[in-house]
Amino acid sequence: MNRSVKTAAIEKNRRIRNGGKIAPSIFLVIMAVYFLVPIWWLIVASTKTNGALYSGSNTLWFSGDFSLIDNIKELGTYSGGIFWRWFGNSLLYAIVGGSLSTIIAVLAGYGFAKYQFKGRNAYFKLVLAAMMIPNTALVIPTFVLFSTVGLTNSIWAVILPSTLNIFGVYLMRVYCQGSIPDELIEAARVDGAGELRILLQIALPVMRPALATVFMLSIVGNWNNYFLPSMMLTNNNLYPITVGLTQWQTFSQNATGGQVLWNLIVTGSLISIIPLILAFFLLQRYWVGGLTAGAVKS
């Protein structure tokens, strides 16, 4: 009798545990479908002609004519191949702006975390306060400032404002405080290492996961930046992909009986997400590989 009761209790506990695992799994599957369906639609739509896109049939599946190669060829030749210039501009803005913002975030975060100076806490509170200001609210003042010094309608009008990543500074400071022991830095100073050498050879390897995270976030933010370049730039040859494709979208929406570019817009959108996917996979190993770097043995 006791054995039967015990077996029933064990079976009940097993069902409860299994039920507790099923619900989160179902939720994760729903979330995965929610995020993947737009990407799947983008892939499918890139293989269709304008006629197939307008027909509305088989929205989430391929039509009879597989036109992806033709769309890419047309995309590369339309308007003198301006799309690839926009693609190169986006790469320039994302890589240069992301690199500079990461360097500034590393230096500022490390300085706030490991150096004692007058007003350090007050300055850092200003950094935290700046995080509360939306970037879009700063675009107009930034435009006025750059217009005063004659830098509008240039690549610097897009790159320079993106070099300050407030969240990156905050993240680097928090990470340095938790991952780089003061004893490690003091030991390096006692051994005669200079401050620059300590930063480059001791601190940076430990900061690698946070550095990769800030760099990735900066690249994504700069690549997807739309409002700032749309305000700063009037030269079509300086547009990033976001502004250029929006121009085509406006043209297609206003076209009455003329040429529409929806197949080019969709195909260009598909191509535009490839660099972000590659950047994620290239930087992912640094997030995992450096998580235990700099551990101090007691």
C-alpha positions as CSV (number, residue, x, y, z in Angstrom):
1,M,0.0,0.0,0.0
2,N,2.8,2.4,1.0
3,R,4.6,1.5,-2.2
4,S,1.6,2.3,-4.3
5,V,1.1,5.7,-2.6
6,K,4.8,6.5,-3.0
7,T,4.7,5.5,-6.7
8,A,1.6,7.6,-7.3
9,A,3.2,10.6,-5.6
10,I,6.4,10.2,-7.8
11,E,4.2,10.0,-10.9
12,K,2.3,13.1,-9.9
13,N,5.5,15.0,-9.3
14,R,6.9,13.9,-12.6
15,R,3.7,15.2,-14.4
16,I,3.9,18.5,-12.6
17,R,7.6,18.9,-13.6
18,N,6.8,18.0,-17.2
19,G,3.9,20.4,-17.3
20,G,6.2,23.1,-15.9
21,K,8.6,22.5,-18.8
22,I,6.0,22.4,-21.5
23,A,4.5,25.9,-20.9
24,P,7.8,27.8,-21.3
25,S,8.6,25.7,-24.3
26,I,5.3,26.6,-26.0
27,F,5.9,30.3,-25.1
28,L,9.4,30.2,-26.7
29,V,8.0,28.5,-29.8
30,I,5.4,31.2,-30.2
31,M,8.0,34.0,-29.7
32,A,10.3,32.3,-32.3
33,V,7.5,32.2,-34.8
34,Y,6.5,35.8,-34.1
35,F,10.1,37.0,-34.8
36,L,10.8,34.7,-37.7
37,V,7.6,35.1,-39.8
38,P,8.6,38.7,-40.9
39,I,12.0,37.4,-42.0
40,W,10.5,34.5,-43.8
41,W,8.1,36.9,-45.6
42,L,11.0,39.1,-46.6
43,I,12.8,36.1,-48.1
44,V,9.8,34.9,-50.0
45,A,8.8,38.4,-51.2
46,S,12.4,38.9,-52.5
47,T,11.8,36.1,-55.0
48,K,8.7,37.6,-56.6
49,T,8.1,40.1,-59.3
50,N,6.0,43.2,-58.8
51,G,3.0,41.4,-60.3
52,A,3.3,38.5,-57.9
53,L,3.7,40.9,-55.0
54,Y,0.5,42.8,-56.0
55,S,-1.5,39.6,-56.6
56,G,-1.6,38.9,-52.8
57,S,-1.6,35.1,-53.4
58,N,0.8,32.8,-51.6
59,T,2.0,35.6,-49.3
60,L,4.1,33.3,-47.2
61,W,5.2,31.0,-50.0
62,F,7.1,31.1,-53.2
63,S,5.3,31.9,-56.5
64,G,5.8,30.1,-59.8
65,D,8.6,32.5,-61.0
66,F,11.7,32.5,-58.8
67,S,12.9,36.1,-59.5
68,L,15.5,36.6,-56.8
69,I,18.4,36.7,-59.2
70,D,16.6,39.0,-61.6
71,N,15.6,41.3,-58.7
72,I,19.3,41.5,-57.5
73,K,20.5,42.3,-61.0
74,E,17.9,45.0,-61.4
75,L,18.7,46.3,-58.0
76,G,22.4,46.6,-58.9
77,T,21.7,48.5,-62.2
78,Y,18.7,50.7,-61.3
79,S,19.6,54.4,-61.3
80,G,23.3,53.7,-62.0
81,G,23.7,51.2,-59.2
82,I,22.9,53.7,-56.5
83,F,21.8,51.0,-54.1
84,W,25.4,49.6,-53.8
85,R,26.6,53.1,-53.0
86,W,24.0,53.4,-50.3
87,F,25.2,50.0,-49.0
88,G,28.8,51.2,-48.9
89,N,27.7,54.3,-47.1
90,S,25.9,52.3,-44.5
91,L,29.0,50.1,-44.0
92,L,31.1,53.2,-43.6
93,Y,28.8,54.9,-41.1
94,A,28.3,51.7,-39.1
95,I,31.9,50.5,-38.9
96,V,33.6,53.9,-38.4
97,G,30.9,55.3,-36.1
98,G,30.7,52.0,-34.2
99,S,34.5,51.7,-33.8
100,L,34.8,55.3,-32.6
101,S,31.9,55.0,-30.2
102,T,33.3,51.8,-28.8
103,I,36.7,53.3,-28.2
104,I,35.1,56.3,-26.4
105,A,32.9,54.0,-24.4
106,V,35.9,51.9,-23.3
107,L,38.0,54.8,-22.3
108,A,35.2,56.6,-20.5
109,G,33.8,53.5,-18.8
110,Y,37.3,52.4,-17.6
111,G,38.1,55.9,-16.4
112,F,34.9,56.2,-14.4
113,A,35.4,52.7,-12.9
114,K,39.1,52.7,-12.0
115,Y,40.2,56.3,-11.5
116,Q,39.4,58.5,-8.6
117,F,39.0,62.2,-9.6
118,K,37.0,65.1,-8.3
119,G,33.4,65.1,-9.4
120,R,33.5,61.6,-10.7
121,N,30.1,60.6,-9.3
122,A,28.5,63.9,-10.4
123,Y,29.8,63.5,-14.0
124,F,28.6,59.9,-14.1
125,K,25.1,61.0,-12.9
126,L,25.1,63.4,-15.9
127,V,25.8,60.4,-18.1
128,L,22.9,58.5,-16.6
129,A,20.7,61.6,-17.0
130,A,21.7,61.8,-20.7
131,M,20.5,58.2,-21.2
132,M,16.9,59.4,-20.4
133,I,17.0,61.8,-23.4
134,P,15.7,60.2,-26.7
135,N,18.1,60.4,-29.6
136,T,15.4,61.9,-31.8
137,A,15.1,64.9,-29.4
138,L,18.8,65.7,-30.1
139,V,18.6,65.6,-33.9
140,I,17.4,69.2,-34.4
141,P,19.9,70.8,-32.0
142,T,22.6,68.6,-33.6
143,F,21.6,69.8,-37.1
144,V,21.7,73.5,-36.0
145,L,25.2,72.9,-34.5
146,F,26.6,71.2,-37.5
147,S,25.0,73.7,-39.8
148,T,26.8,76.5,-37.9
149,V,30.2,74.9,-38.5
150,G,29.3,73.9,-42.1
151,L,29.4,70.1,-41.6
152,T,25.9,69.3,-42.8
153,N,25.5,67.2,-46.0
154,S,28.8,65.4,-45.3
155,I,29.8,62.0,-43.9
156,W,30.9,63.6,-40.7
157,A,27.4,64.8,-40.1
158,V,26.4,61.2,-39.6
159,I,29.6,59.7,-38.1
160,L,30.4,62.3,-35.4
161,P,27.0,62.3,-33.6
162,S,27.1,58.5,-33.5
163,T,30.5,58.4,-31.7
164,L,28.9,59.1,-28.3
165,N,27.2,56.0,-27.0
166,I,25.8,56.8,-23.6
167,F,24.6,53.3,-22.8
168,G,28.0,52.0,-23.9
169,V,29.7,54.2,-21.4
170,Y,27.4,53.0,-18.7
171,L,27.8,49.3,-19.6
172,M,31.6,49.6,-19.8
173,R,31.8,51.2,-16.4
174,V,29.5,48.6,-14.7
175,Y,31.5,45.8,-16.4
176,C,34.9,47.2,-15.4
177,Q,33.8,47.6,-11.8
178,G,32.6,44.0,-11.5
179,S,35.3,42.2,-13.6
180,I,38.6,44.1,-13.2
181,P,39.8,43.9,-9.5
182,D,41.6,46.9,-8.2
183,E,44.2,44.6,-6.8
184,L,45.1,43.4,-10.3
185,I,45.7,47.0,-11.5
186,E,47.7,47.9,-8.4
187,A,49.9,44.8,-8.8
188,A,50.6,45.8,-12.4
189,R,51.5,49.3,-11.2
190,V,53.9,47.9,-8.6
191,D,55.5,45.8,-11.4
192,G,56.2,49.1,-13.3
193,A,53.5,48.9,-15.9
194,G,52.2,52.2,-17.2
195,E,48.6,53.2,-17.4
196,L,48.3,52.6,-21.2
197,R,49.9,49.2,-20.9
198,I,47.6,48.2,-18.1
199,L,44.6,49.2,-20.2
200,L,45.8,47.5,-23.4
201,Q,47.3,44.3,-22.0
202,I,45.4,43.7,-18.8
203,A,42.0,45.5,-18.8
204,L,41.0,45.0,-22.5
205,P,41.2,41.2,-22.5
206,V,39.0,41.1,-19.5
207,M,36.6,43.7,-21.1
208,R,36.3,41.7,-24.3
209,P,32.6,40.5,-23.8
210,A,31.4,44.0,-22.9
211,L,33.5,45.5,-25.7
212,A,32.0,43.1,-28.3
213,T,28.5,43.9,-26.9
214,V,29.0,47.7,-27.2
215,F,30.5,47.4,-30.6
216,M,27.6,45.2,-31.9
217,L,25.0,47.6,-30.4
218,S,26.8,50.5,-32.0
219,I,26.9,48.9,-35.4
220,V,23.3,47.9,-35.3
221,G,22.2,51.4,-34.1
222,N,24.3,53.1,-36.8
223,W,23.2,50.7,-39.5
224,N,19.5,51.2,-38.7
225,N,19.9,55.0,-38.2
226,Y,17.3,56.9,-40.2
227,F,16.2,60.1,-38.7
228,L,19.7,61.7,-38.3
229,P,20.9,61.1,-41.8
230,S,17.6,62.1,-43.3
231,M,17.9,65.4,-41.5
232,M,21.6,66.0,-42.2
233,L,21.9,64.8,-45.8
234,T,20.5,66.2,-49.0
235,N,23.1,64.6,-51.4
236,N,21.6,61.4,-52.8
237,N,25.1,59.8,-53.0
238,L,25.6,60.1,-49.3
239,Y,22.4,58.4,-48.2
240,P,22.6,55.2,-46.2
241,I,20.3,52.3,-47.1
242,T,17.6,53.3,-44.7
243,V,17.1,56.7,-46.2
244,G,17.6,55.5,-49.8
245,L,15.0,52.7,-49.6
246,T,12.6,55.1,-47.9
247,Q,13.0,57.4,-50.9
248,W,12.1,54.5,-53.3
249,Q,9.2,53.6,-51.0
250,T,7.8,57.2,-51.2
251,F,8.3,57.2,-55.0
252,S,6.4,53.9,-55.3
253,Q,3.5,55.0,-53.1
254,N,3.1,58.2,-55.1
255,A,3.5,56.5,-58.5
256,T,0.3,56.6,-60.6
257,G,0.7,54.3,-63.5
258,G,4.4,54.7,-63.6
259,Q,7.2,52.4,-62.5
260,V,7.0,51.0,-59.0
261,L,10.0,49.6,-57.1
262,W,8.5,47.3,-54.5
263,N,10.5,44.3,-55.7
264,L,13.7,46.3,-55.5
265,I,12.7,47.7,-52.0
266,V,12.0,44.2,-50.6
267,T,15.2,42.7,-52.2
268,G,17.3,45.6,-50.9
269,S,15.8,45.2,-47.4
270,L,16.8,41.5,-47.5
271,I,20.3,42.3,-48.5
272,S,20.5,45.0,-45.9
273,I,20.1,42.6,-43.0
274,I,22.9,40.3,-44.1
275,P,25.7,42.4,-42.7
276,L,24.0,42.5,-39.3
277,I,23.6,38.7,-39.3
278,L,27.2,38.2,-40.2
279,A,28.3,40.7,-37.5
280,F,26.3,38.8,-34.9
281,F,27.8,35.5,-35.7
282,L,31.4,36.9,-35.9
283,L,31.1,38.6,-32.5
284,Q,29.1,36.0,-30.7
285,R,32.2,33.9,-29.8
286,Y,33.7,36.9,-28.0
287,W,30.6,37.2,-25.8
288,V,31.0,33.6,-24.7
289,G,34.8,33.2,-24.8
290,G,35.6,36.1,-22.5
291,L,33.0,35.7,-19.8
292,T,35.5,34.2,-17.3
293,A,38.5,36.3,-18.3
294,G,40.2,38.1,-15.5
295,A,38.9,35.9,-12.7
296,V,41.0,36.3,-9.5
297,K,42.0,33.3,-7.6
298,S,41.9,33.5,-3.9
